[in-house]
């Protein structure tokens, strides 16, 4: 972060603090690696607003621990400004750090260049971000670590691809018995014969396996506790009457349809754009766009690649 970035960020941070107080915001989110002085920021914030540090790595989490503030862990990828907000707020919403009608303020900017933007939102008013408001809790029957793990894997695939090539994927999580009624296993189920412990998505060793299998056709069906039922399933739910956003194809149609007839959550990855979308009750909850820059990892951005 350059001196000019810090100088530019100061007035924006001050304005965000003032707005937080004026609207009685529930939370002020800021990326730990972008904030210049957490101690000073804490002194400026007044109740009921709570500072929440968004953390991309262990160093960020250490900063949060030092200052005794909540840490919200997010995948360590470079996203657009709105992408950063969407990922963080979706995870915060799943953890109930945000609830319907809450007002919050978010400080963000281009990765590696400090804060240059702040956004004020009310949960439920930003249609694109919070279409899930009014529905049952996002993780009512899905363990929070499972939802977040699947979301992270989808984002990793979006930014890394597989063997240098983009891939598409569909993950259906929760309500697996009902989902299986509308699905047909492929000729080969790569998870058949393994114990539930061996095929749990939250296990670190499963990440690469799932990413490798994402190159194959079919959907991943995952229990709410993280156990992967199938990796190459064909979904055959009744066709949903809800229209898809223009340009979305069969994978997204299947996600909308299966979540319309079951209590599952679906996460799709578009092979053509790298965009990640979350679906619930036949509706797209949110869309996380891949950064348009080619060097997508944070290290590459910081080195100027």
N, C-alpha and C positions, 0 to 999 in steps of 0.2 A: 504494500500500500504506500503510495507516494505522499509527500507532504501536502501536495495540492488536494489529494483525495481527502485527507484528514480535515484540512481547512474547509473544504466544501461540505463535509459531512456534519460539522459542528452545528451550523444553523438549522439543518434538517432535523437532527436529533432533538434540538431544543424545541423546535416547532412540534415535533411528534409528542414530546412530553406535555407540552401545553394543551394540545388537542386531546390527549388521553385524559387529562384532568377535566377539561371542559365537557367531555361527553361521558365521563365516568366509565371509561373503558375497563372491561374485565381484565384485559391483559395487553401488555406491550411486548411484542415479539421482536427479537433482534438476533441476527447471526453472531455467534460468539467471536468468530474470526474477523468480523467487520467492525465491531465496537471498539473504540479507542480506549475508553476508561469506564469500566463497568461500575467501579466504586462511585465515581462522580454521577453516573447515570442513576444509580440506586437512590442517591440523596435527593435527586430532583423529582422522582416519582412519588406520588401521593396516593393513599387509599381512595377507592377500592382497587386501583390498578395494580396488577402484579407483573413484575418483569419476568419473562421467560426467555432463556437463552436457547437458541436453536443451534445444535451441535452436530458437526459433520464427522468428528473423530474424537479419540480419547483425550487429546490435548484440550479440545473445546470443553469436554465434560469436566476436566480438572478445573478449568476456569469457573465453571458453574458451581462446582463444589467449594472452591475457595471463597466465593462470594455468597454461598448458601442460598442459591436461587434455583428454581426448577430448570432441569435440562430436558430439552425435547430432541431426541436423536433422530436424524434424517440421513438418507443415503448421501454419500460424499461425491455427488456429481454436480457439474456445472449445468444449471438450468437457466432459462429466461427468468426475468424478474417475477413474472406471474407464475412461472413454474415453481420457483422457490416458495412462493406464498401458498400455492395449491398443495404441494407435498406436505409442508409443515402444518397447515391448517387441517388437512385431512387426517393426519396422524393425531393432531391435538384433539380433533373432534372425536376420533375413535377412542381416545384415552379420557374423554370427558373433561379435558381441560377447557374446552369450549362447549357451550350448550346453546340450544335455540334461543334466539333473541339477544344473545350476548353481543356487545360492541367490543371490537378489538382494533388495535393499531399495529401495523407491521412495517418494520424498517428493512429495506432491502437495497440491492444494487448489483452491478455486474461483479461476478466472482473475481476476487483478487484486486478490485478497485474501490473497495469501501462502499459506504452508504451514499446513495444519491436519490433515493425515493422513499416516501412513506405513504402508506395506504390505510384508510379508515374504512372498516366494514362492520356490518351487523349480520350476524348469522341468520340466514333465511332471506335476506334481501339480495344477496349476490347470487342470482339464479344459477350461473354456471358453476359456482363453487359448492353451493349447499342445496342441491336439489333433494338431498336426503332428509331435510327437515320435514317433520310431520310423519315420517316413516318410523318403524321401530328402530331401536338403537342399532347402529351399524354392526356391532359385534355382539348382538344379543345371544347368539349360540355359537359364536366363533371366538376362539381365544385371541386376545389382542396380539400376542407375539406371532400368531399364525398369519393374521391379516397383514401385519407389517412385514413379515418375512416374504410373503408372496409379492407384495407391492415392491419390495426392494429387489427381488429377483427380476421382476418385470422391468424395472428401471435399469438394472444392470444389463439386461439383454438389449434394452433400447440403446444404451450408450456404447456397449462393447460389441454387440452382435455375436456371431459365432464363427470362428475361423475367418474373421475379417469380412463376413457377409451379414447383412441384416436378416433378422428372422421375425416371424410373427408368432404369436402365442395366445392361448386362451386358458385361463385358470378359473375353475368354478369351486368355490369354497363354501362348505357348510351344507346342512340338510342333504347329506349324501344319499340317503335311502330314496328320497323323492327324486333327486337328480338322476340316480341310476335307472329309475323307471322310464326316463326320457332319453336314455343313452344306450349305445351299443358299443361294446368293447371291440377294439381292432383285433386283427388276427393274432397280434402279439401284444401282450400286456407286460412291459418290461419290469413291472413291480410285483408280478405274481410270484409267490413262493418265498418272499422275504417277510420277516417278522414286522409287526407294526413299528417297533422301535427302530428297525433298520430303514424304514421308508417314511420317517417323519420329516416333514419339510423344514422344521426348525433346526434339525441337525446340520451342522456346518458341512459335513461331507455330502449332503444332498444337493447343495447349490449347483455344483458343476454337473452332477448327473442330470438334474432337471434342465439346465441350460443346454446340455448336449441333446437331450431328447426333444427339446423345443424345435429342433430342425425337422422332426417328423410331423406328419399330419395328425390332427386330433387334439382333443382337449384334455387338460389335467383335471381330474376330479379329486378333491381333497376334503377330508373330514374337517370338522370344526376344530378338532384337537391337533390337526396338522398331518395326520396319516394320509399318504397318497394312495388312493384307491386304484386309479388308472392313469396312464400317461398318453394313450393314443385313442381316446374315446370319441365316438361320433355322437353328437347331440341331435335328438329328433323331437324337440318339444313342439307343441302346437304353435302356429305362427302368431306372434303378438300383433295386436292391432295398432300399436303405437308406431309412429313413423320414426325412422332413423334419420339422424342428421345427414345431409347430402354428402355423398362420397364414401360412406361407410358400407362395407360389403358383408359377405356371408359370416365371417367370424364375429363381427359385431352384432349381426342379426341373431346369431345363436346365443350370444351373451344376453341380449335383451329378452329373447324368448324364454330361456331357461330360468332367468331371474323373475320373470313374470309369473311363472307357474310353480316356483319353489321359493323357499326362504333362503336361498343362497345369495352369495355375492360373487360377481364375476369381474375379473380383471383381464383386459385385452391389451395386446401389443400389436400395433400396426406394422407390418413388414415394410410397407412403402414409405411411411413417414417417421416411424420410431415413436409415435405418440402413444402414451399409456392412458387407458380409460377405465374407470370403475363404474360398475353397473349394479343396480339394486331395484327390485320390483319392476323390472322391465324398462327402467329409466337410466340414462347415463348420469351418474352422480357428479363426476368431474372428469376433465380432460387435462392431462399433463403433457405439454408440448415439449419435444426434444429441442435443445438449444440448436440454432441454425449453424453455430460454429462447428468446424470439423474436429478440432482438438478438444474433446469433450471432458476429459478428466481435469480435475482442478490443477494438478501439477503442470499439465500442458498449458493451461491458461496463464498460470503464474510465470512460466518460463517464456511465454510469448509465442509458443508453437501454434 
